[in-house]
Amino acid sequence: MNKKFNDNILKAMEAAEEAVKVCKQAMIDANDESCRAMYSAIQKDCEKHIQMLKSEIELHKVQKKWEE
């Protein structure tokens, strides 16, 4: 079975996790509250996406479409 869709989930997970790291640092480095608010919102969205991706991985495991 082609596992390309699983690779895409992992790539999306890696990108979202990296975005969270960038946003955390950007909030420290930001020089005004509007930037901090923007980075905070982006971070929350990325954390939500990470949870969605984790749920999809669990679903794939149940469906026997995931190889560890």
Secondary structure, 3 states (H helix, E strand, C coil): CCCHHHHHHHHHHHHHHHHHHHHHHHHHHCCCHHHHHHHHHHHHHHHHHHHHHHHHHHHHHHCCCCCC
